C-alpha cells in the first residue's frame, strides 16, 4: 500500500530502528514508547488488521505472535511482558497495518484503558 507507513518501513523506503527482520516479519522500536521496552512487530506484507491476517494466512499470524513473544521475553524483565493488538477504531488501532505492541520493562496495570 503506497500510503501505509508500516509498508514503507517494511520495504526499507522509510527508516526505523529495526530490532528484528526476516522475510515475513519486521520489528521496530516505537517512536512514542509507553514502557521502557516498546516494540512494534508487523508482517512485511500488508494486512489491515489481525482479522484480515488470520483469515488470509493463519500461519503468518502465528509467526508474528511467536516473534513478538520471543522479543518480549528477550527484552523484557524477568517479571513478564504484555502483547497488545489493537483492531479497528474502537479497539484503538491508529495505523491500518497489523502490528503487535510488545511492552516490557515495568509492571503493567489493569485495565489498560
C-alpha positions, -999 to +999 in steps of 0.1 A: +000+000+000+016+032-012+004+054+017+009+029+046+037+040+069+044+004+080+046-008+044+072+019+038+092+008+069+089-029+059+101-022+023+130-001+036+116+031+020+114+047+054+139+044+082+131+029+116+151+014+144+148-023+135+154-049+162+143-080+141+138-088+104+132-119+084+115-124+050+080-121+065+082-102+098+098-069+109+101-055+144+109-019+153+112+003+183+081+025+189+087+062+184+065+071+214+073+044+239+048+036+266+072+014+286+110+010+288+107-016+261+081-008+234+084-026+201+061-030+171+061-064+154+044-065+120+042-085+088+062-073+058+031-079+036+002-055+042-027-068+062-051-042+076-056-059+109-053-091+128-087-103+115-075-099+079-042-116+085-056-145+104-082-152+077-057-149+049-026-165+064-031-181+099+005-195+098+019-160+094-003-145+121+010-172+144+047-164+134+041-128+142+029-137+177+058-160+181+083-133+172+066-108+195+067-133+224+103-141+218+113-104+217+092-097+248+110-125+267+144-114+255+140-077+260+116-077+290+122-081+326+121-114+344+085-105+356+070-107+321+057-086+293+025-076+275+014-081+239-013-057+226-031-060+192-054-030+186-081-038+159-103-011+144-111+024+156-129+012+187-100-011+195-076+018+194-059+010+161-044+041+146-023+026+117-042+003+093-014-023+091-014-053+115+011-048+143+016-062+178+029-039+206+054-055+228+055-037+262+080-047+289+104-033+315+079-022+340+049-036+359+017-033+337-016-021+352-051-034+345-074-023+330-052-010+303-075+017+291 
